[in-house]
Amino acid sequence: MTHIMIAGGGIAGLTAALSLHAAGFDRITVVEAAREIQPLGAGLNIMPNAVRELDALGLLSRLDECSVRTGELRYYHRGGGLISREPRGLAAGYRWPQLSIHRGDLQRVLADAVRDRLGGDAIVAGVRVSGLQTSRDGRARVLLAHRDGRRGGGGGASLEPDVLIGADGVRSAVRAALNPDEGEPPWNGMLVWRGVSRVAAHRAGTFMFIAGDDRQKAVVYPMTHPTGSERHVLVNWALSMPATEIADAGRGDWNRPVPVAKFAHHYAGWEFDGVSVPEVLAAAERAFEYPMVDREPLARWTHGRTTLIGDAAHAMYPIGSNGATQSIVDARALAHALATHPDRSEALTAYETRRRPAMTQLQRANREQGPEVVINLAHARAPGGFTDIGDVIPPSELAEIAARYAATGAFDPESVNTGSPYETTLGARS
C-alpha cells in the first residue's frame, strides 16, 4: 500500500490529504511542526476555481457556515475616487462563489475533515522535517525532529514514504533540502500589517475593497455574517507600505505582533463608501507585521518521488487572492496525477508539468502588482484624484487588466465553469 507523507499541516497539506483520500489513497501521514493546529492568522479570499475543488471534496456547506460569499470587489484611489467595481463569484457568472473566510476557520474545517475521513492519527503534530536523503530510485528518506529538539517521529529517526509532498510554506524544509543554496525569501522592501476587527455590520460594508496609491494600500472585507443582538461582523484588513528601516522586520516572520498605533496614523482619513479604515483599525485587538516576500520561481519542483505544493513551490506576493487559492488547486492536481499514473515519479512529473508554468507566470504577474496595478495607474495619471475614472483609465483598459489576470490564474468564468479537471474515481489507486 502506497505511503504518502505530507510535510505541513496548513491549507495546502490538509487539502492534499483530503484529495488523496478521495482518490483512493488510504495511508497518508501529515506531519506538522506546530504542537497543535490552532485557528491563527487573518482573512483569506478563496477564488471560485478553488471553491469548486473544495465543493468536490464535500466541504462547501461547512465553509458557508463560517464565511461570506463575496459578491463585489471595489478599487479606490486613496483620495476616495472609485476606480472600478467588479462583480465576484456567483454575481460574476461563476457556478461557484468566492469565499471570504478566516484562515483559522478554513484550516479547522480541513483538519476536522482529515481526522474524520483518515483517522485521528493522520495528523502528527509537533514534528518537523529536518532533512531528507534521496535514493537512486528517487525515494526519499525523511529525517524528522520533534519540536522540543528530540529527533525522530513515531519512535524513529526517519521514515521512507513512497511519496513525499513538501507543503511546508515559504520557508519549506523540504524545498531547502532540495535547493540547499537558495537562501532566504527575497524581500521587496514593503511591510504588511494584518489583523481582524469586530465591527458593527452597518459600518463594515457588504463588499471587499482595495484602496491606495503607488506606495501604500489597504485591503478590507467582511468575512462573517451578523449574529446576535449587537449585529457585529468580523472584518479582515491588510495594509502595506514601504519599510522605513530594514531592521524593522524579520524576513518570513508571519506572526510578529505589533501595536496598531505603530501604523494606524498612516491611514488617517481613509474612508470609502462608508467604510472607515481608522474605525476598523481602532476595533482591532491585535495586529501582526511581516515583510512582503515571495520566492524565485524554481526550474523544477519534483525530484524523484518528492515534490512541492503551495507556498513551498511558488510563494507569491499577497496580491489577487491567489496564495491559498492556488495551494488548494495544487493539492487537487497532485492527487489526480497520482491516481492516474501508476508510476509515482511519472505522476509527480505530470503534476509539475501541468502546474509549474502557470504558477511561474502568476508569481511574475504578482510582482507587477497583478490586478491592483489599476490603483497605480490611477495615481500615476491623476495623483490629485479625479471626478470620472473614465477620463483617467478607459473602461476597456480596466476590463482587459482584470481579464488578463484571471486568465493567468485560470479563474476566468469560462475555465472554472467547465467543472473540475481533477475528479477521480474513488479507489482509483491505493
C-alpha positions in Angstrom: 0.0 0.0 0.0 1.4 3.4 -1.0 2.5 5.5 1.9 2.4 9.3 1.2 3.9 11.7 3.7 2.9 15.4 3.6 5.2 17.9 5.3 3.0 20.7 6.6 -0.5 20.8 8.1 -1.6 24.1 6.5 -4.2 24.7 3.8 -2.1 23.0 1.1 -1.1 20.0 3.1 -4.6 19.3 4.6 -6.3 19.7 1.2 -3.7 17.3 -0.3 -4.6 14.7 2.3 -8.3 15.0 1.6 -7.8 15.0 -2.1 -5.5 11.9 -1.9 -8.1 10.1 0.3 -10.9 10.9 -2.2 -8.7 9.5 -5.0 -8.4 6.2 -3.1 -5.2 6.5 -1.1 -5.5 5.4 2.5 -2.0 5.5 4.0 -1.4 9.2 4.4 0.6 11.0 7.1 0.6 14.7 7.7 3.5 16.0 9.8 3.1 19.5 11.3 5.8 21.4 13.1 3.3 23.2 15.4 2.3 21.3 18.6 -1.3 21.6 17.6 -3.3 23.1 14.7 -4.8 26.3 16.0 -7.1 29.0 14.4 -4.3 31.5 13.8 -3.9 34.2 11.1 -6.3 36.6 9.5 -8.6 36.5 6.5 -8.4 34.9 3.1 -10.3 35.1 -0.2 -10.8 31.8 -1.9 -11.5 32.2 -5.6 -14.2 30.2 -7.4 -11.7 27.8 -9.0 -10.6 26.7 -5.6 -14.1 26.7 -4.1 -15.0 24.4 -6.9 -12.4 21.9 -5.7 -13.4 22.2 -2.1 -17.0 21.6 -3.1 -15.9 18.5 -4.9 -14.5 17.3 -1.5 -17.9 17.9 0.1 -16.8 20.9 2.2 -18.8 23.8 0.7 -21.8 23.6 3.1 -19.4 23.6 6.1 -17.4 26.5 4.8 -20.6 28.5 4.1 -21.3 28.4 7.9 -18.2 30.4 8.7 -17.6 32.6 5.6 -19.1 35.2 3.4 -19.9 34.8 -0.3 -18.2 37.9 -1.6 -20.2 39.5 -4.4 -18.3 42.6 -5.3 -14.7 44.0 -5.3 -14.1 47.7 -5.5 -10.8 49.6 -6.2 -10.4 53.1 -4.9 -7.8 55.8 -5.2 -6.6 56.9 -1.7 -8.4 60.2 -2.2 -11.7 58.4 -2.3 -12.3 58.2 -6.0 -13.9 54.9 -7.2 -11.7 53.3 -9.8 -13.8 50.2 -10.6 -16.5 47.9 -9.3 -16.2 44.2 -10.2 -18.9 41.5 -9.5 -17.3 38.4 -7.9 -18.3 34.8 -7.6 -21.9 34.0 -8.4 -22.6 37.6 -9.3 -19.9 37.4 -12.0 -21.5 34.4 -13.6 -19.4 31.7 -11.9 -21.1 28.4 -10.8 -19.2 28.6 -7.5 -18.9 31.6 -5.1 -15.8 33.5 -3.9 -15.4 33.0 -0.2 -14.0 35.5 2.3 -13.0 33.4 5.4 -10.7 33.5 8.4 -7.7 31.4 7.7 -8.2 29.6 11.1 -11.8 28.7 10.2 -10.7 27.2 6.8 -7.9 25.3 8.4 -10.2 24.0 11.2 -12.7 22.7 8.6 -10.0 21.0 6.7 -8.3 19.5 9.7 -11.7 18.2 11.1 -12.4 16.5 7.7 -8.9 14.9 7.6 -9.4 13.4 11.1 -13.0 12.3 10.3 -12.0 10.6 7.0 -8.5 9.4 7.5 -8.5 8.8 11.3 -7.3 10.7 14.3 -3.7 9.7 13.9 -3.4 11.0 10.3 -2.0 14.4 11.5 1.1 14.1 13.6 1.7 17.4 15.4 5.0 18.7 17.0 7.2 17.0 14.4 9.1 18.7 11.6 11.2 17.7 8.7 14.8 18.3 9.5 16.3 17.0 6.2 16.0 14.3 3.5 18.1 12.0 1.5 17.1 10.6 -1.9 18.0 7.1 -3.0 18.8 6.1 -6.6 15.2 5.0 -7.3 14.0 8.5 -6.3 12.6 7.5 -2.9 13.1 9.9 0.0 14.4 9.1 3.4 12.9 11.8 5.5 14.7 12.9 8.7 12.4 14.1 11.4 12.7 16.1 14.6 10.4 16.8 17.5 9.6 20.4 18.2 11.4 20.1 21.5 14.6 19.1 19.7 14.5 15.3 20.0 14.9 13.6 16.7 12.5 11.1 15.4 8.8 10.8 14.8 6.7 7.9 15.8 9.7 6.5 17.7 12.2 6.5 14.7 14.8 8.9 13.4 13.5 8.7 9.9 10.7 7.5 7.6 10.8 6.3 4.0 7.5 7.1 2.4 6.7 6.1 -1.2 5.9 9.8 -1.9 6.9 12.9 -0.1 5.0 16.2 -0.6 6.5 19.4 0.7 3.6 21.6 1.8 5.5 23.4 4.5 5.3 27.0 3.4 7.5 29.9 2.3 10.4 28.6 4.4 9.9 25.0 3.5 12.4 22.5 4.9 11.7 20.2 2.0 12.4 22.9 -0.6 15.6 23.8 1.3 16.8 20.2 1.3 16.2 20.0 -2.5 17.7 23.5 -3.1 20.4 23.9 -0.4 21.9 27.1 -1.9 18.7 29.1 -2.3 18.8 31.1 0.9 16.2 33.4 2.5 13.0 34.5 0.7 13.7 37.8 -1.1 12.1 40.9 0.4 10.8 43.7 -1.8 11.1 46.4 0.9 7.4 46.5 1.7 5.9 45.9 5.2 2.4 44.3 5.6 0.2 44.6 8.7 -2.7 42.3 9.1 -5.5 41.8 11.6 -9.1 41.1 12.3 -11.6 43.6 13.8 -15.1 43.2 15.2 -17.2 45.9 13.6 -20.9 46.9 13.6 -22.4 45.3 10.5 -23.7 48.6 9.1 -20.1 50.1 9.3 -18.4 47.1 7.7 -19.8 47.3 4.2 -21.1 44.5 2.1 -18.1 44.5 -0.4 -14.4 43.9 -0.5 -12.2 46.9 -1.3 -8.6 47.6 -2.2 -7.6 51.3 -1.9 -4.4 53.3 -2.1 -1.8 54.8 -4.4 1.6 53.7 -5.7 3.2 53.4 -2.2 0.6 52.3 0.3 -2.6 50.2 0.1 -5.4 48.9 2.3 -7.5 45.8 1.7 -10.7 45.4 3.8 -13.6 43.0 3.7 -16.2 41.3 6.0 -15.8 37.6 6.5 -18.8 36.7 8.7 -22.5 37.5 8.8 -24.1 39.5 11.6 -25.1 37.4 14.6 -26.6 38.2 18.0 -28.3 41.3 19.1 -25.3 43.5 18.6 -25.1 42.7 14.9 -21.3 42.8 14.6 -19.2 41.0 11.9 -15.5 40.1 11.7 -13.7 42.3 9.2 -10.3 41.4 7.8 -7.8 44.1 7.0 -4.3 44.1 5.4 -2.2 47.3 5.0 1.0 47.7 3.1 3.6 50.4 2.6 7.4 50.7 2.2 9.5 49.9 5.3 11.4 52.8 6.8 14.1 50.6 8.2 15.2 47.1 7.0 15.8 46.1 10.6 12.1 46.7 11.3 11.0 43.3 10.2 12.2 39.7 10.4 12.1 38.1 6.9 9.5 35.5 6.5 8.1 36.1 10.1 4.3 35.9 9.6 3.4 36.2 13.3 5.2 39.3 14.7 2.8 41.1 17.0 2.9 44.9 16.9 0.7 47.7 18.3 -1.9 49.1 15.9 -0.7 52.6 16.9 2.6 51.9 15.1 1.0 52.3 11.7 -2.6 53.5 12.1 -1.7 57.2 11.7 -0.6 56.5 8.1 -4.2 55.7 7.2 -5.9 58.7 8.9 -8.9 59.9 6.8 -9.1 56.8 4.7 -12.8 56.2 4.2 -14.5 54.6 1.2 -18.3 54.5 0.7 -19.0 54.4 4.4 -16.2 52.0 5.5 -13.6 53.8 7.6 -10.2 52.3 7.8 -9.3 54.1 11.0 -12.5 52.9 12.6 -11.8 49.3 11.6 -8.2 49.6 13.0 -9.5 51.0 16.2 -11.6 47.9 16.7 -8.7 45.5 16.3 -7.4 43.7 19.4 -4.0 43.0 17.9 -2.0 43.3 14.7 0.8 41.3 13.0 3.6 42.6 10.9 5.6 40.8 8.3 7.8 41.7 5.3 6.3 41.2 1.8 8.3 38.3 0.5 8.0 35.7 -2.2 10.2 33.1 -3.8 12.1 33.0 -7.0 10.4 30.6 -9.5 12.1 27.2 -9.5 13.2 25.4 -12.6 11.8 22.2 -11.1 9.6 21.2 -8.2 10.0 17.4 -8.4 13.0 15.3 -7.5 12.3 11.6 -7.9 9.3 10.8 -5.6 9.4 14.2 -3.8 7.5 17.3 -5.0 6.3 20.7 -3.7 2.9 22.3 -3.5 1.5 25.7 -2.3 3.9 28.3 -0.9 6.7 25.7 -0.8 6.5 25.5 -4.6 5.5 29.1 -5.6 5.2 31.6 -2.7 3.9 34.8 -4.2 3.1 38.3 -3.1 -0.3 38.6 -1.4 -2.0 40.1 -4.4 -5.0 38.8 -6.3 -6.2 36.3 -3.7 -4.1 33.6 -5.1 -1.9 32.2 -2.3 -4.4 29.9 -0.6 -6.4 29.5 -3.8 -3.6 28.0 -5.9 -2.5 25.9 -2.9 -5.9 24.2 -3.0 -5.7 23.7 -6.8 -2.2 22.3 -6.5 -3.4 19.7 -4.0 -6.2 18.5 -6.2 -4.0 18.4 -9.3 -1.3 16.4 -7.5 -3.9 13.8 -6.2 -5.3 13.5 -9.7 -1.9 12.8 -11.2 -1.0 10.2 -8.6 -4.4 8.5 -9.2 -4.0 8.4 -12.9 -0.3 7.4 -13.3 0.8 4.1 -11.8 4.5 5.2 -11.7 5.0 7.6 -8.8 7.8 9.6 -10.3 5.9 9.9 -13.6 2.9 11.1 -11.7 4.8 13.8 -9.9 6.3 14.9 -13.2 2.9 15.1 -14.8 1.6 17.2 -11.9 4.5 19.6 -12.2 4.2 19.9 -16.0 0.6 20.9 -15.6 1.0 23.4 -12.7 4.5 24.9 -12.6 4.5 27.0 -15.9 1.2 28.7 -14.9 2.3 29.4 -11.3 5.6 30.9 -12.6 3.5 33.3 -14.7 1.4 34.1 -11.7 4.3 34.8 -9.5 5.7 37.2 -12.1 2.3 38.8 -12.6 2.1 39.5 -8.8 5.5 41.2 -8.8 3.9 43.6 -11.3 1.0 44.2 -8.9 -1.4 41.9 -10.7 -4.9 43.4 -10.9 -4.0 46.0 -8.3 -2.0 47.8 -10.9 -5.2 49.8 -11.7 -4.6 51.7 -8.4 -1.0 52.6 -9.5 -2.2 53.7 -12.9 -4.9 55.9 -11.5 -2.4 57.6 -9.2 0.2 58.0 -11.9 -2.3 59.6 -14.3 -4.2 61.6 -11.7 -2.2 61.9 -8.5 -4.5 64.6 -7.1 -7.6 62.5 -7.7 -10.4 62.5 -10.3 -14.0 63.1 -10.8 -14.6 60.4 -13.5 -12.3 57.4 -13.8 -13.2 57.1 -17.4 -11.2 60.3 -18.0 -8.1 58.6 -16.5 -8.4 54.9 -17.4 -10.8 53.8 -20.2 -13.3 51.1 -19.2 -11.8 48.8 -21.9 -8.4 49.1 -20.2 -9.8 48.2 -16.8 -11.6 45.2 -18.2 -8.6 44.0 -20.1 -6.4 44.1 -17.0 -8.9 42.1 -14.9 -9.4 39.6 -17.7 -5.7 39.1 -18.3 -5.0 38.3 -14.7 -8.0 36.0 -14.3 -6.8 34.0 -17.4 -3.2 33.8 -16.0 -4.6 32.2 -12.8 -7.1 30.1 -14.7 -10.0 31.5 -12.7 -11.9 33.2 -15.5 -15.5 32.1 -15.6 -15.2 30.0 -18.8 -12.3 27.9 -17.4 -13.9 27.5 -13.9 -17.5 26.7 -15.1 -16.4 23.7 -17.2 -16.0 21.8 -14.0 -13.1 20.3 -12.1 -10.4 18.7 -14.3 -9.2 16.8 -11.2 -12.1 14.5 -10.4 -11.0 10.9 -9.9 -12.9 7.7 -9.2 -12.9 6.7 -5.6 -10.4 3.9 -5.1 -8.6 4.6 -8.3 -5.2 4.0 -6.6 -4.3 2.6 -3.2 
